[in-house]
């Protein structure tokens, strides 16, 4: 028995070493340090082999055959086999991809990216993605070790890490597929850029505060046109996005009025509307659209360093959000032109820094990745083959046409005001277990308006609504699971079912209602539904606010 315990502890130590070296190798690859990555990968392979040797010893094999008693050994063996597949079959391709890209030489002199290097990374990344098929299968087959909590915990953590690595590799492979062409590797590209401000919410995030046209040619990017939203005009007619869209947003004239052009949470709709605006207003055909918000800009400024305005004022990652979404309204309470120019100048300066090659590339990629993970950076391509790939990533910010469990809560400022800088939100999506074809589910939305009472009139002046200074008005939209049925809706426990508006978008039933938010008086809105016991991972989509708040998902898999 002592020999068995010694072998088990030795395997545990080896597996912990594997994890440490794999994480170190990934970090080295992300910083372009292939020498360290190779060293860590080799040590990870050696530790994985030691773990397999210990778990394959005679005492471990004997104990593994004993019912119940042997389950921790069987689980530990599955863990060892999985990590060995990562170290032997995945890491080498990932290192090859890092060497192909070579971060030290990826930047072009004067700014821009070497699109040929990015293209060369696609083959090894594709090989790594395919190698992950076996890793996922091995991880899924690891049996439970509930009688040995440390082993069961290691099993759970490994599965999480496998899912994370799988997502990372898939998104990296897609990026290697998309970025070269989208950066003009096969000819010049033109993109509409929208700077969204979360101080006045729209479906994809916020009101358009400014715009730009970007040109990309063989990896180099330049700003071709820069302007505030004052340069955008209402169109005489807009594009037709179908009866569902018209039914939900027709009264808002979203395809004609630029200020409501991104009211739907489905970003590709905003991209198509902006393409129509660019054609009719600027006689320019765009290849796609990009949206960013001030919080995303703060992540980029952390990488590039601060910008200095003509006045000498310094804009940093720490002050850019407050400056552009709150302070600006106090600084220019009545001069809209000056205010919009101020916002646009800051956003353009950040883009110019990026285009010029300022900042550490790994730090920039980290900032972009954080913005994407929080839905603060969105991209749409007018090229169908590229858009199809984009919609497999968070960048697309698309409402998926899926039957899997789904909830998407979108808040639209209906005042209109600039008070959403002070909005705080908590979300939850829960459902019963799958004991029948249908099950009960609920989506809860807690909203708190933290606005102070001394704001400029432009920020909180709302006509026709009684309330203290800082009172806000919002419309809440819920996109629910396909074939769901709304059973009840309440605000602070009081039923409001008879006030609910209804529609549909991309196969999802949509329910909406308007609420008044008094300062520092939270409201709890609860949607009670009956939804199909659908297969697939549940999704609770997040609309980017200044503060994304908290979210909770408790939806058992079917």
Secondary structure, DSSP 8 states (H G I E B T S, - for coil): -HHHHHHHHHHHHHHHHHHHHHHHHHHHHHTT-HHHHHHHHHHHHHHHHHHHHHHTSHHHHHHHTSTTTTHHHHHHHHHHHHHHHIIIIIHHHHHHHHHHH-HHHHB-TTS-B-HHHHHHHHHHHHHHHHHHHHHHHHHHH----TTSHHHHHHHHHHHHHHHHHHHHHHHHHHHHHHHHHHTTTTS-EEEEEEEEEEEEEETTEEEEEEEEEEEEETTEEEEEEEEEGGG----SS-----HHHHHHHGGGTTTT-GGGTT-SS-HHHHHHHHHHHHHHHH----SEEEEEEHHHHHHHHHHH--EE-TTS-EE-TTTHHHIIIIIHHHHTSS-HHHHHHHHHHHHHHHHHHHHTT-S-HHHHHHHHHHHHHTT-EEEEESSHHHHHHHTTSGGG-------S-EEEEEEEE-S--SGGGGEEEEEEEEE---SSSEEEEEEEEEEEE---S---HHHH--TT--SSTT-EEEEEEEEE-TT-EEEEEEETTEE-GGG-EEEEETTEEEEEEEEEE-BT--EEEEEEEEEE---S--EEE----SS--EEEEE----
